[in-house]
Amino acid sequence: MKQLLEHLAKALVDEPDQVDVKEIESDRLIILELRVAEKDMGKVIGKQGRIAKAIRTVVNAAAANENKRVVVEIVE
């Protein structure tokens, strides 16, 4: 899941070197914290959060195969 989120985020931003994903895993839950450059924050969130929602949908679909739940948090 971490690699998928990193790949998606790096494709969206202007500064892919500053994309950082931290993974916190428990039994059935994975929390992914996404950090990007401050100027790229709008590109990752999108208008009215549409890009962020799409990213969460793709990651959750991939996690469904493993019977896990994924929470994607975009942090500063």
N, CA, C and O atoms as a CHARMM CRD file, in Angstrom:
* protein
*
  304
    1    1 MET  N      0.81900  -1.18800   0.00000 PROA 1      0.00000
    2    1 MET  CA     0.00000   0.00000   0.00000 PROA 1      0.00000
    3    1 MET  C      0.87000   1.26300   0.00000 PROA 1      0.00000
    4    1 MET  O      0.56800   2.24800  -0.67400 PROA 1      0.00000
    5    2 LYS  N      1.94800   1.20200   0.76800 PROA 2      0.00000
    6    2 LYS  CA     2.82400   2.35700   0.86300 PROA 2      0.00000
    7    2 LYS  C      3.40500   2.72000  -0.50000 PROA 2      0.00000
    8    2 LYS  O      3.43600   3.89200  -0.87400 PROA 2      0.00000
    9    3 GLN  N      3.86400   1.71600  -1.23800 PROA 3      0.00000
   10    3 GLN  CA     4.46300   1.97100  -2.54600 PROA 3      0.00000
   11    3 GLN  C      3.43400   2.52200  -3.53300 PROA 3      0.00000
   12    3 GLN  O      3.75200   3.39100  -4.34500 PROA 3      0.00000
   13    4 LEU  N      2.21000   2.02000  -3.45900 PROA 4      0.00000
   14    4 LEU  CA     1.14300   2.50100  -4.33400 PROA 4      0.00000
   15    4 LEU  C      0.86500   3.97800  -4.07700 PROA 4      0.00000
   16    4 LEU  O      0.77400   4.77000  -5.01500 PROA 4      0.00000
   17    5 LEU  N      0.73000   4.34400  -2.81100 PROA 5      0.00000
   18    5 LEU  CA     0.45900   5.74100  -2.46600 PROA 5      0.00000
   19    5 LEU  C      1.61900   6.63400  -2.87800 PROA 5      0.00000
   20    5 LEU  O      1.39600   7.73100  -3.39000 PROA 5      0.00000
   21    6 GLU  N      2.84900   6.19100  -2.66600 PROA 6      0.00000
   22    6 GLU  CA     4.01700   6.96200  -3.07900 PROA 6      0.00000
   23    6 GLU  C      4.00600   7.18700  -4.58900 PROA 6      0.00000
   24    6 GLU  O      4.25200   8.29900  -5.05600 PROA 6      0.00000
   25    7 HSD  N      3.72500   6.14800  -5.33700 PROA 7      0.00000
   26    7 HSD  CA     3.69800   6.24100  -6.79800 PROA 7      0.00000
   27    7 HSD  C      2.62900   7.22800  -7.26800 PROA 7      0.00000
   28    7 HSD  O      2.88700   8.05500  -8.14300 PROA 7      0.00000
   29    8 LEU  N      1.43900   7.14400  -6.69200 PROA 8      0.00000
   30    8 LEU  CA     0.35700   8.05600  -7.07300 PROA 8      0.00000
   31    8 LEU  C      0.71600   9.49500  -6.74100 PROA 8      0.00000
   32    8 LEU  O      0.51100  10.39200  -7.55900 PROA 8      0.00000
   33    9 ALA  N      1.24500   9.71900  -5.55700 PROA 9      0.00000
   34    9 ALA  CA     1.57100  11.07800  -5.12400 PROA 9      0.00000
   35    9 ALA  C      2.69300  11.68000  -5.96400 PROA 9      0.00000
   36    9 ALA  O      2.62400  12.84700  -6.34900 PROA 9      0.00000
   37   10 LYS  N      3.71800  10.89200  -6.24800 PROA 10     0.00000
   38   10 LYS  CA     4.84500  11.40000  -7.03100 PROA 10     0.00000
   39   10 LYS  C      4.42300  11.77400  -8.44900 PROA 10     0.00000
   40   10 LYS  O      5.01100  12.66700  -9.05800 PROA 10     0.00000
   41   11 ALA  N      3.41800  11.10200  -8.97000 PROA 11     0.00000
   42   11 ALA  CA     2.92400  11.41800 -10.31000 PROA 11     0.00000
   43   11 ALA  C      2.15600  12.74000 -10.33700 PROA 11     0.00000
   44   11 ALA  O      2.03100  13.36500 -11.39000 PROA 11     0.00000
   45   12 LEU  N      1.64600  13.16100  -9.19000 PROA 12     0.00000
   46   12 LEU  CA     0.81900  14.37100  -9.13200 PROA 12     0.00000
   47   12 LEU  C      1.59700  15.64900  -8.84400 PROA 12     0.00000
   48   12 LEU  O      1.20100  16.72000  -9.30400 PROA 12     0.00000
   49   13 VAL  N      2.68200  15.56600  -8.10400 PROA 13     0.00000
   50   13 VAL  CA     3.33800  16.75200  -7.57600 PROA 13     0.00000
   51   13 VAL  C      4.47300  17.24400  -8.46400 PROA 13     0.00000
   52   13 VAL  O      4.94800  16.52700  -9.34500 PROA 13     0.00000
   53   14 ASP  N      4.90500  18.49500  -8.21300 PROA 14     0.00000
   54   14 ASP  CA     6.03700  19.07300  -8.93500 PROA 14     0.00000
   55   14 ASP  C      7.37000  18.66300  -8.31400 PROA 14     0.00000
   56   14 ASP  O      8.38700  18.59800  -9.00500 PROA 14     0.00000
   57   15 GLU  N      7.36500  18.38800  -7.01500 PROA 15     0.00000
   58   15 GLU  CA     8.58700  18.00800  -6.30600 PROA 15     0.00000
   59   15 GLU  C      8.45700  16.59000  -5.74400 PROA 15     0.00000
   60   15 GLU  O      8.18000  16.42000  -4.55600 PROA 15     0.00000
   61   16 PRO  N      8.65500  15.57500  -6.58600 PROA 16     0.00000
   62   16 PRO  CA     8.48500  14.19400  -6.13000 PROA 16     0.00000
   63   16 PRO  C      9.52000  13.76700  -5.08600 PROA 16     0.00000
   64   16 PRO  O      9.30400  12.79100  -4.36800 PROA 16     0.00000
   65   17 ASP  N     10.64000  14.48800  -4.99700 PROA 17     0.00000
   66   17 ASP  CA    11.65400  14.14400  -3.99300 PROA 17     0.00000
   67   17 ASP  C     11.14900  14.37300  -2.57700 PROA 17     0.00000
   68   17 ASP  O     11.64200  13.75300  -1.63500 PROA 17     0.00000
   69   18 GLN  N     10.18000  15.24900  -2.41700 PROA 18     0.00000
   70   18 GLN  CA     9.69200  15.58800  -1.08100 PROA 18     0.00000
   71   18 GLN  C      8.46800  14.77500  -0.66100 PROA 18     0.00000
   72   18 GLN  O      7.88400  15.03300   0.39100 PROA 18     0.00000
   73   19 VAL  N      8.08300  13.80600  -1.47000 PROA 19     0.00000
   74   19 VAL  CA     6.97000  12.92900  -1.09900 PROA 19     0.00000
   75   19 VAL  C      7.46800  11.92700  -0.06600 PROA 19     0.00000
   76   19 VAL  O      8.47100  11.24400  -0.27400 PROA 19     0.00000
   77   20 ASP  N      6.74900  11.85100   1.05400 PROA 20     0.00000
   78   20 ASP  CA     7.12100  10.93200   2.12200 PROA 20     0.00000
   79   20 ASP  C      5.85700  10.24500   2.62500 PROA 20     0.00000
   80   20 ASP  O      4.85900  10.90600   2.91300 PROA 20     0.00000
   81   21 VAL  N      5.89900   8.92700   2.72900 PROA 21     0.00000
   82   21 VAL  CA     4.75900   8.15300   3.22300 PROA 21     0.00000
   83   21 VAL  C      5.21300   7.35400   4.43100 PROA 21     0.00000
   84   21 VAL  O      6.17500   6.58800   4.36500 PROA 21     0.00000
   85   22 LYS  N      4.50200   7.54400   5.54000 PROA 22     0.00000
   86   22 LYS  CA     4.78500   6.79900   6.76900 PROA 22     0.00000
   87   22 LYS  C      3.65000   5.80800   6.97200 PROA 22     0.00000
   88   22 LYS  O      2.47700   6.16900   6.88000 PROA 22     0.00000
   89   23 GLU  N      4.00100   4.55700   7.24900 PROA 23     0.00000
   90   23 GLU  CA     3.00300   3.49400   7.38600 PROA 23     0.00000
   91   23 GLU  C      2.93600   3.02900   8.82900 PROA 23     0.00000
   92   23 GLU  O      3.95100   2.67100   9.42500 PROA 23     0.00000
   93   24 ILE  N      1.73100   3.03600   9.38500 PROA 24     0.00000
   94   24 ILE  CA     1.47900   2.52700  10.73300 PROA 24     0.00000
   95   24 ILE  C      0.49300   1.38500  10.57700 PROA 24     0.00000
   96   24 ILE  O     -0.63100   1.59400  10.12000 PROA 24     0.00000
   97   25 GLU  N      0.90100   0.18100  10.94900 PROA 25     0.00000
   98   25 GLU  CA     0.08700  -0.99900  10.68100 PROA 25     0.00000
   99   25 GLU  C     -0.32000  -1.69600  11.97000 PROA 25     0.00000
  100   25 GLU  O      0.47900  -1.84100  12.89500 PROA 25     0.00000
  101   26 SER  N     -1.57100  -2.12300  12.01500 PROA 26     0.00000
  102   26 SER  CA    -2.06100  -2.97100  13.09900 PROA 26     0.00000
  103   26 SER  C     -2.68500  -4.21200  12.45400 PROA 26     0.00000
  104   26 SER  O     -2.44000  -4.48000  11.27800 PROA 26     0.00000
  105   27 ASP  N     -3.48300  -4.97000  13.20500 PROA 27     0.00000
  106   27 ASP  CA    -4.03000  -6.22600  12.69100 PROA 27     0.00000
  107   27 ASP  C     -4.82100  -6.05300  11.39800 PROA 27     0.00000
  108   27 ASP  O     -4.50400  -6.68700  10.39100 PROA 27     0.00000
  109   28 ARG  N     -5.83500  -5.21000  11.41600 PROA 28     0.00000
  110   28 ARG  CA    -6.69700  -5.06800  10.24000 PROA 28     0.00000
  111   28 ARG  C     -6.74700  -3.64400   9.71600 PROA 28     0.00000
  112   28 ARG  O     -7.56000  -3.33500   8.84500 PROA 28     0.00000
  113   29 LEU  N     -5.89000  -2.77100  10.23100 PROA 29     0.00000
  114   29 LEU  CA    -5.92000  -1.36800   9.83700 PROA 29     0.00000
  115   29 LEU  C     -4.51400  -0.89000   9.48500 PROA 29     0.00000
  116   29 LEU  O     -3.55100  -1.17400  10.19800 PROA 29     0.00000
  117   30 ILE  N     -4.41200  -0.17000   8.38700 PROA 30     0.00000
  118   30 ILE  CA    -3.15000   0.45200   7.98700 PROA 30     0.00000
  119   30 ILE  C     -3.41800   1.95300   7.87000 PROA 30     0.00000
  120   30 ILE  O     -4.33200   2.38000   7.16500 PROA 30     0.00000
  121   31 ILE  N     -2.61100   2.73900   8.56900 PROA 31     0.00000
  122   31 ILE  CA    -2.70100   4.19400   8.46600 PROA 31     0.00000
  123   31 ILE  C     -1.50200   4.65900   7.65200 PROA 31     0.00000
  124   31 ILE  O     -0.35600   4.36400   7.99200 PROA 31     0.00000
  125   32 LEU  N     -1.77300   5.38000   6.58500 PROA 32     0.00000
  126   32 LEU  CA    -0.72000   5.92300   5.73700 PROA 32     0.00000
  127   32 LEU  C     -0.73500   7.44000   5.85000 PROA 32     0.00000
  128   32 LEU  O     -1.73500   8.08100   5.52400 PROA 32     0.00000
  129   33 GLU  N      0.37000   8.01300   6.31000 PROA 33     0.00000
  130   33 GLU  CA     0.49100   9.46900   6.42300 PROA 33     0.00000
  131   33 GLU  C      1.29200   9.96800   5.22900 PROA 33     0.00000
  132   33 GLU  O      2.45000   9.59200   5.04400 PROA 33     0.00000
  133   34 LEU  N      0.67500  10.80500   4.43300 PROA 34     0.00000
  134   34 LEU  CA     1.30300  11.34100   3.22800 PROA 34     0.00000
  135   34 LEU  C      1.75700  12.76600   3.48900 PROA 34     0.00000
  136   34 LEU  O      0.97000  13.61600   3.90500 PROA 34     0.00000
  137   35 ARG  N      3.03400  13.01700   3.24100 PROA 35     0.00000
  138   35 ARG  CA     3.59400  14.36200   3.34900 PROA 35     0.00000
  139   35 ARG  C      4.15800  14.75900   1.99100 PROA 35     0.00000
  140   35 ARG  O      4.87400  13.99200   1.34700 PROA 35     0.00000
  141   36 VAL  N      3.81500  15.98600   1.56900 PROA 36     0.00000
  142   36 VAL  CA     4.33500  16.53000   0.31900 PROA 36     0.00000
  143   36 VAL  C      4.82200  17.94600   0.58600 PROA 36     0.00000
  144   36 VAL  O      4.58800  18.49400   1.66300 PROA 36     0.00000
  145   37 ALA  N      5.49700  18.53800  -0.39100 PROA 37     0.00000
  146   37 ALA  CA     5.93400  19.92900  -0.26600 PROA 37     0.00000
  147   37 ALA  C      4.70000  20.81700  -0.09500 PROA 37     0.00000
  148   37 ALA  O      3.62200  20.52300  -0.61300 PROA 37     0.00000
  149   38 GLU  N      4.89000  21.90600   0.64500 PROA 38     0.00000
  150   38 GLU  CA     3.75600  22.78600   0.94900 PROA 38     0.00000
  151   38 GLU  C      3.08000  23.31200  -0.31000 PROA 38     0.00000
  152   38 GLU  O      1.85500  23.43000  -0.35600 PROA 38     0.00000
  153   39 LYS  N      3.87100  23.62800  -1.33000 PROA 39     0.00000
  154   39 LYS  CA     3.26900  24.16300  -2.56200 PROA 39     0.00000
  155   39 LYS  C      2.53900  23.09700  -3.37300 PROA 39     0.00000
  156   39 LYS  O      1.74500  23.43100  -4.25200 PROA 39     0.00000
  157   40 ASP  N      2.79600  21.81600  -3.08900 PROA 40     0.00000
  158   40 ASP  CA     2.12000  20.72100  -3.79400 PROA 40     0.00000
  159   40 ASP  C      0.87500  20.22700  -3.06800 PROA 40     0.00000
  160   40 ASP  O      0.17700  19.34600  -3.56900 PROA 40     0.00000
  161   41 MET  N      0.59400  20.77600  -1.91100 PROA 41     0.00000
  162   41 MET  CA    -0.53700  20.31000  -1.10700 PROA 41     0.00000
  163   41 MET  C     -1.86000  20.41400  -1.87800 PROA 41     0.00000
  164   41 MET  O     -2.69500  19.51200  -1.81400 PROA 41     0.00000
  165   42 GLY  N     -2.03900  21.51100  -2.59700 PROA 42     0.00000
  166   42 GLY  CA    -3.26600  21.70000  -3.36500 PROA 42     0.00000
  167   42 GLY  C     -3.43000  20.68100  -4.48300 PROA 42     0.00000
  168   42 GLY  O     -4.55000  20.28700  -4.81000 PROA 42     0.00000
  169   43 LYS  N     -2.33500  20.26000  -5.06100 PROA 43     0.00000
  170   43 LYS  CA    -2.39700  19.26900  -6.14300 PROA 43     0.00000
  171   43 LYS  C     -2.80400  17.90200  -5.62600 PROA 43     0.00000
  172   43 LYS  O     -3.47000  17.14000  -6.32700 PROA 43     0.00000
  173   44 VAL  N     -2.40700  17.59200  -4.40400 PROA 44     0.00000
  174   44 VAL  CA    -2.73400  16.29100  -3.82500 PROA 44     0.00000
  175   44 VAL  C     -4.17200  16.28300  -3.30600 PROA 44     0.00000
  176   44 VAL  O     -4.84600  15.25400  -3.35600 PROA 44     0.00000
  177   45 ILE  N     -4.63800  17.41700  -2.81100 PROA 45     0.00000
  178   45 ILE  CA    -6.00000  17.48800  -2.27000 PROA 45     0.00000
  179   45 ILE  C     -7.01800  17.70900  -3.38700 PROA 45     0.00000
  180   45 ILE  O     -8.05700  17.04900  -3.42000 PROA 45     0.00000
  181   46 GLY  N     -6.72500  18.62900  -4.29400 PROA 46     0.00000
  182   46 GLY  CA    -7.63000  18.89300  -5.41100 PROA 46     0.00000
  183   46 GLY  C     -8.79900  19.77800  -5.02300 PROA 46     0.00000
  184   46 GLY  O     -8.99500  20.09300  -3.85000 PROA 46     0.00000
  185   47 LYS  N     -9.56700  20.17200  -6.01500 PROA 47     0.00000
  186   47 LYS  CA   -10.74100  21.01200  -5.75800 PROA 47     0.00000
  187   47 LYS  C    -11.77600  20.21800  -4.97400 PROA 47     0.00000
  188   47 LYS  O    -12.19400  19.13100  -5.37400 PROA 47     0.00000
  189   48 GLN  N    -12.17200  20.79200  -3.85400 PROA 48     0.00000
  190   48 GLN  CA   -13.15800  20.18200  -2.95700 PROA 48     0.00000
  191   48 GLN  C    -12.76000  18.77100  -2.53600 PROA 48     0.00000
  192   48 GLN  O    -13.62000  17.95000  -2.21700 PROA 48     0.00000
  193   49 GLY  N    -11.44700  18.48600  -2.53300 PROA 49     0.00000
  194   49 GLY  CA   -10.95300  17.20000  -2.05900 PROA 49     0.00000
  195   49 GLY  C    -11.14000  16.03700  -3.01300 PROA 49     0.00000
  196   49 GLY  O    -11.05400  14.87900  -2.60600 PROA 49     0.00000
  197   50 ARG  N    -11.39400  16.33200  -4.26900 PROA 50     0.00000
  198   50 ARG  CA   -11.68000  15.25800  -5.23100 PROA 50     0.00000
  199   50 ARG  C    -10.47100  14.35900  -5.48500 PROA 50     0.00000
  200   50 ARG  O    -10.61700  13.14000  -5.57000 PROA 50     0.00000
  201   51 ILE  N     -9.28200  14.94400  -5.60700 PROA 51     0.00000
  202   51 ILE  CA    -8.08100  14.13200  -5.85800 PROA 51     0.00000
  203   51 ILE  C     -7.79400  13.26000  -4.64500 PROA 51     0.00000
  204   51 ILE  O     -7.48900  12.07600  -4.78600 PROA 51     0.00000
  205   52 ALA  N     -7.89200  13.84800  -3.44200 PROA 52     0.00000
  206   52 ALA  CA    -7.64500  13.09200  -2.20800 PROA 52     0.00000
  207   52 ALA  C     -8.62800  11.92700  -2.09600 PROA 52     0.00000
  208   52 ALA  O     -8.24800  10.82400  -1.70200 PROA 52     0.00000
  209   53 LYS  N     -9.86900  12.17300  -2.43800 PROA 53     0.00000
  210   53 LYS  CA   -10.88300  11.11500  -2.37700 PROA 53     0.00000
  211   53 LYS  C    -10.56800  10.01300  -3.38700 PROA 53     0.00000
  212   53 LYS  O    -10.73200   8.83100  -3.08400 PROA 53     0.00000
  213   54 ALA  N    -10.12100  10.38800  -4.57600 PROA 54     0.00000
  214   54 ALA  CA    -9.77100   9.40400  -5.59800 PROA 54     0.00000
  215   54 ALA  C     -8.57400   8.56600  -5.15400 PROA 54     0.00000
  216   54 ALA  O     -8.55000   7.35100  -5.35500 PROA 54     0.00000
  217   55 ILE  N     -7.58600   9.21900  -4.55100 PROA 55     0.00000
  218   55 ILE  CA    -6.41400   8.49000  -4.04100 PROA 55     0.00000
  219   55 ILE  C     -6.85100   7.48500  -2.98600 PROA 55     0.00000
  220   55 ILE  O     -6.42200   6.33200  -3.00700 PROA 55     0.00000
  221   56 ARG  N     -7.70200   7.92000  -2.06400 PROA 56     0.00000
  222   56 ARG  CA    -8.19100   7.02300  -1.00300 PROA 56     0.00000
  223   56 ARG  C     -8.96100   5.84500  -1.59200 PROA 56     0.00000
  224   56 ARG  O     -8.83600   4.72200  -1.10400 PROA 56     0.00000
  225   57 THR  N     -9.75100   6.08600  -2.62900 PROA 57     0.00000
  226   57 THR  CA   -10.53700   5.02600  -3.26300 PROA 57     0.00000
  227   57 THR  C     -9.62300   3.97600  -3.89300 PROA 57     0.00000
  228   57 THR  O     -9.85000   2.77700  -3.73100 PROA 57     0.00000
  229   58 VAL  N     -8.59300   4.42200  -4.60800 PROA 58     0.00000
  230   58 VAL  CA    -7.67200   3.48700  -5.25900 PROA 58     0.00000
  231   58 VAL  C     -6.92100   2.66000  -4.22100 PROA 58     0.00000
  232   58 VAL  O     -6.78900   1.44600  -4.37500 PROA 58     0.00000
  233   59 VAL  N     -6.43000   3.30300  -3.17400 PROA 59     0.00000
  234   59 VAL  CA    -5.67300   2.59500  -2.13900 PROA 59     0.00000
  235   59 VAL  C     -6.57500   1.60800  -1.40300 PROA 59     0.00000
  236   59 VAL  O     -6.14900   0.49200  -1.10500 PROA 59     0.00000
  237   60 ASN  N     -7.81600   2.00300  -1.10500 PROA 60     0.00000
  238   60 ASN  CA    -8.74000   1.09500  -0.42900 PROA 60     0.00000
  239   60 ASN  C     -9.11200  -0.09200  -1.30700 PROA 60     0.00000
  240   60 ASN  O     -9.28500  -1.20200  -0.80300 PROA 60     0.00000
  241   61 ALA  N     -9.23400   0.12600  -2.60500 PROA 61     0.00000
  242   61 ALA  CA    -9.53400  -0.98300  -3.50400 PROA 61     0.00000
  243   61 ALA  C     -8.38700  -1.99100  -3.52000 PROA 61     0.00000
  244   61 ALA  O     -8.61700  -3.20000  -3.54600 PROA 61     0.00000
  245   62 ALA  N     -7.16900  -1.49700  -3.50400 PROA 62     0.00000
  246   62 ALA  CA    -6.00800  -2.39800  -3.46900 PROA 62     0.00000
  247   62 ALA  C     -5.93500  -3.14200  -2.13800 PROA 62     0.00000
  248   62 ALA  O     -5.53000  -4.30400  -2.09800 PROA 62     0.00000
  249   63 ALA  N     -6.32300  -2.48300  -1.05600 PROA 63     0.00000
  250   63 ALA  CA    -6.26500  -3.10200   0.27000 PROA 63     0.00000
  251   63 ALA  C     -7.36700  -4.13400   0.46400 PROA 63     0.00000
  252   63 ALA  O     -7.23400  -5.02500   1.30200 PROA 63     0.00000
  253   64 ALA  N     -8.43800  -4.03200  -0.28600 PROA 64     0.00000
  254   64 ALA  CA    -9.54500  -4.97700  -0.14800 PROA 64     0.00000
  255   64 ALA  C     -9.10700  -6.40100  -0.45500 PROA 64     0.00000
  256   64 ALA  O     -9.65700  -7.35200   0.10000 PROA 64     0.00000
  257   65 ASN  N     -8.12500  -6.55400  -1.33200 PROA 65     0.00000
  258   65 ASN  CA    -7.60900  -7.88500  -1.66500 PROA 65     0.00000
  259   65 ASN  C     -6.95100  -8.55300  -0.46800 PROA 65     0.00000
  260   65 ASN  O     -6.91100  -9.78000  -0.38100 PROA 65     0.00000
  261   66 GLU  N     -6.44000  -7.75400   0.44700 PROA 66     0.00000
  262   66 GLU  CA    -5.74600  -8.28000   1.62200 PROA 66     0.00000
  263   66 GLU  C     -6.62500  -8.26500   2.87200 PROA 66     0.00000
  264   66 GLU  O     -6.14300  -8.52300   3.97500 PROA 66     0.00000
  265   67 ASN  N     -7.90300  -7.96600   2.70300 PROA 67     0.00000
  266   67 ASN  CA    -8.84000  -7.87100   3.82500 PROA 67     0.00000
  267   67 ASN  C     -8.35200  -6.90900   4.89500 PROA 67     0.00000
  268   67 ASN  O     -8.44500  -7.19200   6.08900 PROA 67     0.00000
  269   68 LYS  N     -7.83300  -5.77800   4.46000 PROA 68     0.00000
  270   68 LYS  CA    -7.36400  -4.73800   5.37800 PROA 68     0.00000
  271   68 LYS  C     -8.10800  -3.45900   5.06900 PROA 68     0.00000
  272   68 LYS  O     -8.64200  -3.27600   3.97500 PROA 68     0.00000
  273   69 ARG  N     -8.13300  -2.57500   6.05700 PROA 69     0.00000
  274   69 ARG  CA    -8.72900  -1.26500   5.88200 PROA 69     0.00000
  275   69 ARG  C     -7.59300  -0.24700   5.91700 PROA 69     0.00000
  276   69 ARG  O     -6.71600  -0.31800   6.77800 PROA 69     0.00000
  277   70 VAL  N     -7.61100   0.68500   4.99400 PROA 70     0.00000
  278   70 VAL  CA    -6.55100   1.67300   4.89600 PROA 70     0.00000
  279   70 VAL  C     -7.12700   3.05900   5.11600 PROA 70     0.00000
  280   70 VAL  O     -8.16500   3.41100   4.55400 PROA 70     0.00000
  281   71 VAL  N     -6.44000   3.84600   5.94200 PROA 71     0.00000
  282   71 VAL  CA    -6.79300   5.23900   6.15500 PROA 71     0.00000
  283   71 VAL  C     -5.63300   6.06900   5.62000 PROA 71     0.00000
  284   71 VAL  O     -4.49400   5.90500   6.05600 PROA 71     0.00000
  285   72 VAL  N     -5.92100   6.95600   4.68100 PROA 72     0.00000
  286   72 VAL  CA    -4.90200   7.83600   4.11700 PROA 72     0.00000
  287   72 VAL  C     -5.08200   9.22600   4.71600 PROA 72     0.00000
  288   72 VAL  O     -6.12500   9.85900   4.55000 PROA 72     0.00000
  289   73 GLU  N     -4.05000   9.68800   5.41500 PROA 73     0.00000
  290   73 GLU  CA    -4.07500  11.02400   6.00400 PROA 73     0.00000
  291   73 GLU  C     -3.05200  11.88900   5.27900 PROA 73     0.00000
  292   73 GLU  O     -1.90000  11.49000   5.10500 PROA 73     0.00000
  293   74 ILE  N     -3.47700  13.06500   4.86200 PROA 74     0.00000
  294   74 ILE  CA    -2.56900  14.00400   4.22600 PROA 74     0.00000
  295   74 ILE  C     -2.19100  15.01300   5.29500 PROA 74     0.00000
  296   74 ILE  O     -3.03500  15.78200   5.75500 PROA 74     0.00000
  297   75 VAL  N     -0.92900  15.01100   5.69200 PROA 75     0.00000
  298   75 VAL  CA    -0.46800  15.86700   6.79500 PROA 75     0.00000
  299   75 VAL  C      0.55000  16.87100   6.28800 PROA 75     0.00000
  300   75 VAL  O      1.19600  16.67100   5.25900 PROA 75     0.00000
  301   76 GLU  N      0.67700  17.96300   7.04300 PROA 76     0.00000
  302   76 GLU  CA     1.65300  19.00000   6.68800 PROA 76     0.00000
  303   76 GLU  C      3.00100  18.67900   7.24600 PROA 76     0.00000
  304   76 GLU  O      3.94800  19.44000   7.04800 PROA 76     0.00000
